[in-house]
């Protein structure tokens, strides 16, 4: 088993920062079912996806830009960290070397109060979402807030900086301080989830169609289930909604045709001197 395979195996022994964001329903990329499939050994997860490989590749550049902008030296810390009592683990990106010191850790002992997490994001992320605030604030997506809080728990650091490169032209640094209530909640929810779904081997409830396909990839021959009142209501709502969609789609197509007929070969449609289309 090579080093990467050992790392992937070790990740299954607990929940990492991004895993916790997913089980709390905060991740735009993964669901609790995805985490359960991976941690229970039913799938390999997406640890080798193109997005994750690029993130790993760009991590060093983001860390260098952080040092360039802040003047703070950073240090790699490769040891996987484990919570003493909860099923929480993780690898941090960097430790920030304290002012006047030469190192942030020595022989696996952390000697700093600040860690650094490095991220890359789409250039459109800041325009499409209000989750990202101005540089220097603590306004970041909740999934990253939870991930960084998890690393504070594991390292004992009171502070964390989140450095993000948006596209290739916007670099921001966010400052995230210790939040005891959030960190207490993370430990409690992670422990509860792990005991129920991994130790107890109970699949989480599916939250999207992809989850249903993951949990039930094929039907069981001759199996029949009785619909509950809740399912009957949902089925009726679905039929009504589909009928409404079809009605409004037909209305939209008819209206569009009327407009196109009016424009014909003209470039502009106006009314009262104002351009309509």
C-alpha positions as a Markdown table, in Angstrom:
| # | Residue | x | y | z |
|---|---|---|---|---|
| 1 | Unk | 0.0 | 0.0 | 0.0 |
| 2 | Unk | 1.5 | 3.4 | -1.1 |
| 3 | Unk | 1.3 | 6.6 | 0.9 |
| 4 | Unk | -1.8 | 7.8 | -0.8 |
| 5 | Unk | -3.7 | 4.6 | -0.3 |
| 6 | Unk | -2.7 | 4.7 | 3.4 |
| 7 | Unk | -4.0 | 8.2 | 3.6 |
| 8 | Unk | -7.3 | 7.3 | 1.9 |
| 9 | Unk | -7.7 | 4.3 | 4.3 |
| 10 | Unk | -7.0 | 6.5 | 7.3 |
| 11 | Unk | -9.7 | 9.0 | 6.2 |
| 12 | Unk | -12.3 | 6.3 | 6.8 |
| 13 | Unk | -11.5 | 6.2 | 10.5 |
| 14 | Unk | -13.4 | 9.4 | 11.2 |
| 15 | Unk | -15.1 | 12.5 | 9.8 |
| 16 | Unk | -12.9 | 15.3 | 8.3 |
| 17 | Unk | -13.8 | 19.0 | 8.1 |
| 18 | Unk | -15.4 | 18.7 | 4.7 |
| 19 | Unk | -17.3 | 15.6 | 5.8 |
| 20 | Unk | -18.8 | 17.4 | 8.7 |
| 21 | Unk | -20.1 | 20.2 | 6.4 |
| 22 | Unk | -21.7 | 17.5 | 4.3 |
| 23 | Unk | -23.4 | 15.7 | 7.1 |
| 24 | Unk | -24.8 | 19.0 | 8.3 |
| 25 | Unk | -26.3 | 19.6 | 4.9 |
| 26 | Unk | -24.0 | 22.5 | 4.1 |
| 27 | Unk | -22.0 | 21.2 | 1.2 |
| 28 | Unk | -23.0 | 22.0 | -2.4 |
| 29 | Unk | -21.0 | 19.0 | -3.6 |
| 30 | Unk | -21.7 | 16.1 | -1.2 |
| 31 | Unk | -24.6 | 14.7 | 0.8 |
| 32 | Unk | -24.8 | 12.7 | 4.0 |
| 33 | Unk | -25.4 | 9.6 | 1.9 |
| 34 | Unk | -22.1 | 10.3 | 0.0 |
| 35 | Unk | -20.2 | 10.5 | 3.3 |
| 36 | Unk | -21.9 | 7.3 | 4.6 |
| 37 | Unk | -21.0 | 5.4 | 1.4 |
| 38 | Unk | -17.4 | 6.4 | 1.7 |
| 39 | Unk | -16.9 | 6.0 | 5.4 |
| 40 | Unk | -18.7 | 2.6 | 5.5 |
| 41 | Unk | -16.4 | 1.3 | 2.7 |
| 42 | Unk | -19.2 | 1.1 | 0.1 |
| 43 | Unk | -17.5 | 3.6 | -2.2 |
| 44 | Unk | -14.1 | 5.2 | -2.7 |
| 45 | Unk | -15.5 | 8.8 | -2.5 |
| 46 | Unk | -14.2 | 11.6 | -4.7 |
| 47 | Unk | -10.8 | 12.0 | -3.2 |
| 48 | Unk | -9.2 | 11.7 | -6.6 |
| 49 | Unk | -11.5 | 14.0 | -8.6 |
| 50 | Unk | -10.1 | 16.6 | -11.0 |
| 51 | Unk | -11.3 | 19.4 | -8.7 |
| 52 | Unk | -9.6 | 18.0 | -5.7 |
| 53 | Unk | -6.4 | 17.3 | -7.6 |
| 54 | Unk | -6.3 | 20.9 | -8.8 |
| 55 | Unk | -7.0 | 22.2 | -5.3 |
| 56 | Unk | -4.0 | 20.2 | -4.0 |
| 57 | Unk | -1.8 | 21.5 | -6.9 |
| 58 | Unk | -2.8 | 25.1 | -6.3 |
| 59 | Unk | -2.5 | 24.9 | -2.5 |
| 60 | Unk | 1.2 | 25.9 | -2.6 |
| 61 | Unk | 0.6 | 28.9 | -4.8 |
| 62 | Unk | -2.2 | 30.2 | -2.5 |
| 63 | Unk | 0.0 | 29.7 | 0.6 |
| 64 | Unk | 2.8 | 31.6 | -1.1 |
| 65 | Unk | 0.4 | 34.5 | -2.0 |
| 66 | Unk | -0.7 | 34.5 | 1.6 |
| 67 | Unk | 2.8 | 35.0 | 2.9 |
| 68 | Unk | 3.5 | 37.6 | 0.2 |
| 69 | Unk | 0.5 | 39.6 | 1.2 |
| 70 | Unk | 0.7 | 39.3 | 5.0 |
| 71 | Unk | 4.4 | 38.9 | 5.6 |
| 72 | Unk | 3.7 | 35.8 | 7.7 |
| 73 | Unk | 5.8 | 32.7 | 7.1 |
| 74 | Unk | 3.8 | 29.4 | 6.9 |
| 75 | Unk | 4.8 | 25.8 | 7.6 |
| 76 | Unk | 3.5 | 22.5 | 6.3 |
| 77 | Unk | 2.1 | 20.1 | 8.9 |
| 78 | Unk | 1.5 | 16.7 | 7.3 |
| 79 | Unk | 0.5 | 14.6 | 10.3 |
| 80 | Unk | -3.2 | 13.5 | 10.4 |
| 81 | Unk | -4.8 | 14.9 | 13.5 |
| 82 | Unk | -7.3 | 13.0 | 15.6 |
| 83 | Unk | -9.7 | 14.2 | 18.2 |
| 84 | Unk | -9.1 | 12.5 | 21.6 |
| 85 | Unk | -12.7 | 11.4 | 22.1 |
| 86 | Unk | -14.8 | 12.2 | 19.0 |
| 87 | Unk | -14.6 | 10.5 | 15.6 |
| 88 | Unk | -13.1 | 13.7 | 14.0 |
| 89 | Unk | -9.8 | 13.8 | 12.1 |
| 90 | Unk | -8.2 | 16.0 | 9.5 |
| 91 | Unk | -5.1 | 17.3 | 7.7 |
| 92 | Unk | -4.6 | 21.0 | 7.8 |
| 93 | Unk | -3.0 | 22.9 | 4.9 |
| 94 | Unk | -0.5 | 25.1 | 6.8 |
| 95 | Unk | 0.4 | 26.5 | 10.2 |
| 96 | Unk | 1.2 | 30.3 | 10.5 |
| 97 | Unk | 4.6 | 30.9 | 12.1 |
| 98 | Unk | 4.2 | 33.2 | 15.1 |
| 99 | Unk | 5.9 | 36.6 | 15.0 |
| 100 | Unk | 9.5 | 36.4 | 16.1 |
| 101 | Unk | 9.6 | 32.5 | 15.9 |
| 102 | Unk | 11.3 | 30.3 | 13.3 |
| 103 | Unk | 8.8 | 27.4 | 13.3 |
| 104 | Unk | 5.1 | 26.8 | 13.9 |
| 105 | Unk | 5.6 | 23.1 | 14.9 |
| 106 | Unk | 8.4 | 20.9 | 16.0 |
| 107 | Unk | 8.3 | 17.1 | 16.1 |
| 108 | Unk | 4.6 | 17.1 | 15.5 |
| 109 | Unk | 4.0 | 19.6 | 18.4 |
| 110 | Unk | 2.0 | 22.6 | 17.2 |
| 111 | Unk | 3.5 | 25.8 | 18.5 |
| 112 | Unk | 1.2 | 28.5 | 17.0 |
| 113 | Unk | -2.2 | 29.8 | 17.6 |
| 114 | Unk | -3.1 | 30.3 | 14.0 |
| 115 | Unk | -3.6 | 27.9 | 11.1 |
| 116 | Unk | -4.1 | 28.6 | 7.4 |
| 117 | Unk | -6.5 | 26.9 | 5.0 |
| 118 | Unk | -6.0 | 27.4 | 1.3 |
| 119 | Unk | -8.8 | 27.3 | -1.3 |
| 120 | Unk | -9.5 | 28.0 | -4.9 |
| 121 | Unk | -13.0 | 29.0 | -6.2 |
| 122 | Unk | -14.7 | 30.0 | -9.5 |
| 123 | Unk | -14.2 | 33.5 | -10.7 |
| 124 | Unk | -18.0 | 33.7 | -10.7 |
| 125 | Unk | -18.4 | 32.6 | -7.1 |
| 126 | Unk | -18.5 | 36.1 | -5.7 |
| 127 | Unk | -21.1 | 37.4 | -8.1 |
| 128 | Unk | -23.4 | 34.4 | -7.9 |
| 129 | Unk | -23.4 | 34.1 | -4.2 |
| 130 | Unk | -23.6 | 36.5 | -1.3 |
| 131 | Unk | -21.8 | 33.9 | 0.9 |
| 132 | Unk | -18.5 | 35.5 | 0.2 |
| 133 | Unk | -17.9 | 38.8 | 2.0 |
| 134 | Unk | -15.1 | 41.3 | 1.6 |
| 135 | Unk | -11.5 | 40.4 | 2.3 |
| 136 | Unk | -10.6 | 40.7 | 6.0 |
| 137 | Unk | -14.1 | 39.7 | 7.2 |
| 138 | Unk | -15.3 | 36.3 | 8.5 |
| 139 | Unk | -18.1 | 36.1 | 5.9 |
| 140 | Unk | -17.5 | 32.8 | 4.1 |
| 141 | Unk | -19.7 | 29.9 | 3.0 |
| 142 | Unk | -21.0 | 27.9 | 6.0 |
| 143 | Unk | -19.3 | 24.7 | 4.7 |
| 144 | Unk | -15.9 | 26.4 | 4.9 |
| 145 | Unk | -16.7 | 28.0 | 8.3 |
| 146 | Unk | -17.4 | 24.5 | 9.7 |
| 147 | Unk | -14.4 | 23.0 | 8.0 |
| 148 | Unk | -12.0 | 25.6 | 9.5 |
| 149 | Unk | -13.7 | 25.3 | 12.9 |
| 150 | Unk | -13.1 | 21.6 | 12.8 |
| 151 | Unk | -9.4 | 22.2 | 12.2 |
| 152 | Unk | -9.3 | 24.7 | 15.1 |
| 153 | Unk | -10.7 | 21.9 | 17.3 |
| 154 | Unk | -8.0 | 19.5 | 16.1 |
| 155 | Unk | -5.1 | 21.9 | 16.4 |
| 156 | Unk | -6.1 | 23.9 | 19.5 |
| 157 | Unk | -5.5 | 27.1 | 17.5 |
| 158 | Unk | -7.7 | 30.0 | 18.4 |
| 159 | Unk | -7.5 | 31.7 | 15.0 |
| 160 | Unk | -7.6 | 30.6 | 11.4 |
| 161 | Unk | -7.0 | 32.4 | 8.1 |
| 162 | Unk | -8.8 | 31.3 | 5.0 |
| 163 | Unk | -6.9 | 32.3 | 1.8 |
| 164 | Unk | -9.0 | 32.0 | -1.4 |
| 165 | Unk | -8.0 | 32.5 | -5.0 |
| 166 | Unk | -11.1 | 33.3 | -7.2 |
| 167 | Unk | -10.3 | 32.5 | -10.8 |
| 168 | Unk | -6.8 | 33.9 | -11.4 |
| 169 | Unk | -7.3 | 37.5 | -10.5 |
| 170 | Unk | -9.0 | 37.9 | -7.1 |
| 171 | Unk | -7.1 | 36.9 | -4.0 |
| 172 | Unk | -8.7 | 37.3 | -0.5 |
| 173 | Unk | -7.9 | 36.5 | 3.0 |
| 174 | Unk | -10.6 | 35.9 | 5.6 |
| 175 | Unk | -10.1 | 35.9 | 9.4 |
| 176 | Unk | -12.0 | 33.3 | 11.4 |
| 177 | Unk | -11.9 | 33.4 | 15.2 |
| 178 | Unk | -12.7 | 30.7 | 17.7 |
| 179 | Unk | -16.4 | 30.0 | 18.3 |
| 180 | Unk | -16.8 | 27.8 | 21.3 |
| 181 | Unk | -20.6 | 27.2 | 20.6 |
| 182 | Unk | -20.0 | 26.2 | 17.0 |
| 183 | Unk | -17.1 | 23.9 | 17.9 |
| 184 | Unk | -19.1 | 22.2 | 20.7 |
| 185 | Unk | -22.0 | 21.6 | 18.2 |
| 186 | Unk | -19.6 | 20.1 | 15.7 |
| 187 | Unk | -18.2 | 17.6 | 18.2 |
| 188 | Unk | -21.7 | 16.6 | 19.3 |
| 189 | Unk | -23.2 | 16.3 | 15.9 |
| 190 | Unk | -20.2 | 14.4 | 14.5 |
| 191 | Unk | -20.3 | 11.9 | 17.4 |
| 192 | Unk | -24.0 | 11.4 | 17.1 |
| 193 | Unk | -23.9 | 10.9 | 13.3 |
| 194 | Unk | -21.0 | 8.5 | 13.4 |
| 195 | Unk | -22.5 | 6.4 | 16.1 |
| 196 | Unk | -25.9 | 6.1 | 14.3 |
| 197 | Unk | -24.8 | 5.8 | 10.7 |
| 198 | Unk | -21.3 | 4.2 | 10.8 |
| 199 | Unk | -21.2 | 2.2 | 14.0 |
| 200 | Unk | -24.9 | 1.4 | 13.7 |
| 201 | Unk | -24.6 | 1.0 | 9.9 |
| 202 | Unk | -27.9 | 2.9 | 9.2 |
| 203 | Unk | -28.0 | 4.8 | 5.9 |
| 204 | Unk | -28.9 | 8.5 | 6.2 |
| 205 | Unk | -32.2 | 9.7 | 4.6 |
| 206 | Unk | -31.7 | 10.5 | 0.9 |
| 207 | Unk | -32.0 | 14.3 | 0.3 |
| 208 | Unk | -32.0 | 14.2 | -3.5 |
| 209 | Unk | -32.7 | 11.9 | -6.5 |
| 210 | Unk | -29.0 | 11.0 | -6.8 |
| 211 | Unk | -29.1 | 9.7 | -3.2 |
| 212 | Unk | -32.0 | 7.5 | -4.0 |
| 213 | Unk | -30.2 | 6.0 | -7.0 |
| 214 | Unk | -27.1 | 5.5 | -4.9 |
| 215 | Unk | -28.9 | 3.7 | -2.1 |
| 216 | Unk | -31.2 | 1.7 | -4.4 |
| 217 | Unk | -29.4 | 1.1 | -7.7 |
| 218 | Unk | -31.8 | -1.7 | -8.7 |
| 219 | Unk | -35.2 | -2.9 | -7.8 |
| 220 | Unk | -35.9 | -6.1 | -5.9 |
| 221 | Unk | -38.0 | -8.5 | -8.0 |
| 222 | Unk | -41.6 | -9.0 | -6.9 |
| 223 | Unk | -41.1 | -6.6 | -3.9 |
| 224 | Unk | -44.3 | -4.5 | -3.2 |
| 225 | Unk | -44.6 | -1.6 | -0.7 |
| 226 | Unk | -47.8 | -0.1 | 0.8 |
| 227 | Unk | -48.0 | 3.7 | 0.3 |
| 228 | Unk | -48.4 | 5.8 | 3.4 |
| 229 | Unk | -50.7 | 8.8 | 3.7 |
| 230 | Unk | -47.7 | 11.0 | 3.3 |
| 231 | Unk | -46.7 | 9.3 | 0.1 |
| 232 | Unk | -50.2 | 9.5 | -1.3 |
| 233 | Unk | -50.3 | 13.3 | -0.6 |
| 234 | Unk | -46.9 | 13.7 | -2.3 |
| 235 | Unk | -47.9 | 11.6 | -5.3 |
| 236 | Unk | -51.0 | 13.7 | -5.8 |
| 237 | Unk | -49.0 | 17.0 | -5.4 |
| 238 | Unk | -46.6 | 15.7 | -8.0 |
| 239 | Unk | -49.4 | 15.0 | -10.5 |
| 240 | Unk | -50.9 | 18.5 | -9.9 |
| 241 | Unk | -47.5 | 20.2 | -10.2 |
| 242 | Unk | -46.6 | 18.4 | -13.4 |
| 243 | Unk | -50.0 | 19.4 | -14.9 |
| 244 | Unk | -49.4 | 23.0 | -13.9 |
| 245 | Unk | -45.9 | 22.9 | -15.4 |
| 246 | Unk | -47.3 | 21.5 | -18.7 |
| 247 | Unk | -50.0 | 24.2 | -18.8 |
| 248 | Unk | -47.6 | 27.1 | -18.2 |
| 249 | Unk | -45.1 | 25.7 | -20.6 |
| 250 | Unk | -47.8 | 25.6 | -23.3 |
| 251 | Unk | -48.8 | 29.1 | -22.4 |
| 252 | Unk | -45.2 | 30.3 | -22.6 |
| 253 | Unk | -44.7 | 28.7 | -26.0 |
| 254 | Unk | -47.9 | 30.3 | -27.4 |
| 255 | Unk | -46.9 | 33.7 | -26.1 |
| 256 | Unk | -43.4 | 33.4 | -27.5 |
| 257 | Unk | -44.8 | 32.5 | -30.9 |
| 258 | Unk | -47.1 | 35.6 | -30.8 |
| 259 | Unk | -44.1 | 37.8 | -30.1 |
| 260 | Unk | -41.9 | 36.2 | -32.8 |
| 261 | Unk | -44.7 | 36.6 | -35.3 |
| 262 | Unk | -45.0 | 40.3 | -34.5 |
| 263 | Unk | -41.2 | 40.8 | -34.8 |
| 264 | Unk | -41.0 | 38.8 | -38.0 |
| 265 | Unk | -37.9 | 40.1 | -39.8 |
| 266 | Unk | -37.5 | 43.2 | -37.7 |
| 267 | Unk | -34.5 | 43.6 | -35.2 |
| 268 | Unk | -36.4 | 45.5 | -32.5 |
| 269 | Unk | -39.9 | 45.5 | -31.0 |
| 270 | Unk | -41.1 | 48.7 | -29.4 |
| 271 | Unk | -44.2 | 50.2 | -27.7 |
| 272 | Unk | -44.6 | 53.9 | -26.9 |
| 273 | Unk | -41.0 | 54.6 | -27.9 |
| 274 | Unk | -39.6 | 52.0 | -25.5 |
| 275 | Unk | -37.8 | 48.8 | -26.6 |
| 276 | Unk | -39.6 | 45.6 | -25.5 |
| 277 | Unk | -37.5 | 43.0 | -27.3 |
